[in-house]
């Protein structure tokens, strides 16, 4: 189950020959890397993208503050350079680096009837100035070509106290994803990045249950941890409330 002592070993195990071109949809449908923290996921995705073949395109967001919720003088406190550094769950990155052929995950419900739901995985086909041309991975809409527009996204007050308005494509790279985002998916090959242990009730169970076979789960533990132990967060009061 243990997979080396560094991210490179986990990447090469879950994504063999990732540097080669023309991977099939099935290749990406059958594998993923899971982590509990968004920062770890972003780092892993960026590392795999560097190995992935093709020309990288960087798409920058247009960030502003919602003037309906701040005074004109207050807006000056939030320069664009600062707004671009802000991250929140479900919010696309201000700097979105992509390559044709890479796997993406949709971050918003755009057209559920046609398969464009929050969490839908896709393959990027073409990058256009105003849309991303993609193909849906898995489910009853598998193989359908879809168009993902740039939209203005407003995080909830709980996710971010600053009234941010970010205009960006509502997608993220999906070589790796958070454990929470993986719920409901079944994958043949799962890598677990446990360098930072899970931090909420049931996360480890969700991560382990994504894989269709226990023999195909590989985990990355902290370098100083030579065994295969990690923290399993369980809140007894949650279980008691269900009884």
N, C-alpha and C positions, 0 to 999 in steps of 0.2 A: 504494500500500500504506500509506503514511503517512497518519494520520488526525488532523490538527490538532496542537495542542500542549497540550491539557488534557483531563481526563477527560470533560468535558461534550461535547466534539466526538465522542469515541469512543462515548459513550452514545447520542447522537442519531443516529449512523450505524448502529449495530447494532440499536438499539431505536427506530426511527422511530415517532412518535406514541404513545410509551409512556404519556403522560398521558391518552390517550383510554380509555374503558371498553370492556369486552367484547371483549378480544382472544381469538382462537381458540387452540386447543391447538397448531395447526400453527405459529402465530406464534412461540411459545416453543420448540417442538421444533426449529425451523430456525435458532436463533440463540443465541449465548452469548458471554461475555467471559471470557478466560482470563488468569490471572496465576500467577506462581511462588510467591507468598507468601500465607499465610492472612490476614495483616493487610491486605494490599492488596485481597484478595477481599472481606473484611468491609466495608472502606471503600466499595468500589464497590457492593456490594449495598445498603448503607444509603443511598447517594446515589440509586440508582435507585428504591428503595422510596419515597423522599420524593416523587418525580415520579409514581409509580404512583397511580391514583385509588383512593378508598375510605378507610374509617375504619381507622386503625392501632390494633392491639391489641398490648400488650406483655405477654408471658408470662415471668414470673420463675421461675428454678429454685429448688429447695430443696437447698442444699449443706451437706454435713457431711463430717467425716473418718471413715474406717473405724476404729472403736474396737477392732477386732481387731488392728490394727497400730500403735496408738499408746497410750501411757499416758494415763490420765485427765487428769493434769496437763498433758501435752503438747497435748491438744485445745484448751486455752485459748489456745495460740499461733496458732491459725487461726480468727479470728473470721469470721462469715458474709460481712462486707463484703470481707474479703480473698479468701475462696474464690470470690466472684462475679467477681473480676477474672481468674481463671485461665483460660487457653486452652490447648488441645492439639488436634492433628490428630484429626479424627473425634469430637471432643467438642462437643456443641451449646453455643451461647452461653448464659450465665446470663441475659442480657437478650435475649429472642427477640422482635423486633418483626415483625409479620406483617399482611398485608391480604388479604381474600378475593380470589381470582383470581390471586395471585402464584405464581410457580413455586418449588417446593421440591425439595430433594434429601434422600433418606433416608440416614442415617448408620450404620445398623445392619441386619444381616440379621434381619428379623422373621418373614417367612413366604415363603421363596424360591419355594415351589411355586405361590404365588399372586402372584408378581411383586414382593414386598416384599424387595428385596435392597439391600445397601449400594451406593449410587450410583444407585438408581432415582429418576428425575425425576417429579414430580407437580405437579398444580395444586391449590391450596388452595381448597376449596369453602366450608367452614364451620368456625368455631372454637368448640369446646365446652369446658366446664370440664375434662373428663378425656380427651377425644379430639379429634384434628383429622380432619375429613372431607375426603378428597382424591380426585383422579382421576388414574390413572396416565397418564403421557405416553409414547408410543412402545412398541415391542416387541409381543409377542403378547398382553400384558395391557392394551394401550392402551384407554383409555376405562372401565376397571373402577373402580368406586368402592370405596375402602378406608378403614379407620379406623386412625389412628396414635395409640397410647396414650402417656401419660407413663410413662417407665421410669427405673429407677435405673441409671446408667452409671458404671463404674469404669475410668478410663484405665489403660493399662499402666504399669508402673514405668519403662519406657523413655521414655514420653511425659511423665510427671510423677512426680517423686520423692515428692510429697506424696500420702498415701493418700486421695484425694478420692472422694467419692460424690456424684454430681450427679443429681438427679431432674428430668428435663426431657423435652420432646418431642424424639425423636432425629432432628431435621431441621435444615436450614439453608436460607437463601434461595439460589436458584439462577439469579438473573440473571447472576451471575458465579460461576466456580468455579476451583479450582486446576487447574493443568495435570495433576497426577497424577490427580485425580478424573475428568478428562475422557477417560482412556484407554478405548478401546473404543467411543467414541461418534463418530458422523459428523454434522456440522452444516453447513448451507448457508451461514450467515453467522457468521464468527468474528472477534471483536475480541481483540487481544493487548495487554495492558497490560505494556509492557516498560520502564516508568520505572525499575523495579528489574530488572536483567538476571537471566536464569535462573541457577541456582546448582548444578545437578547434571547429570550425564552424560545426554544424550539428551532433556532437557526441551524444548528448542527444536524438535527434530524432531517430538516427540509433539504439541506445540501446532500446528505448521504442518500436520501430517497429519490433524488433526481435520476440516478443511474439505474439502468435496467439490469445490471449485473455487478455484484460487489467486487468481482475480480477486475473490473475495468475502472475502479476508482483509484486515483493516485493523489497523494497529498504532499504538500510542501510545508514543512514545519520550521520553526525558528532554527537558525544555523547552530546555536548553542544547545539545542534540544536534540540529543542523539537518538531518542526513542520515537515512539509514535503516539505520544499522549498530547491531548489538548483539553482545554476547559469546555465542559458542556453546561451551558447556562440553563438551569431549570428553576422556575419559580413555583414552589410547592403550593402557594396560595392560589395560583391559577388552576392547578389540578384539583385542589380541594373545592374550588368554586364550581367545578364541573360535575362533582360527585353528588 
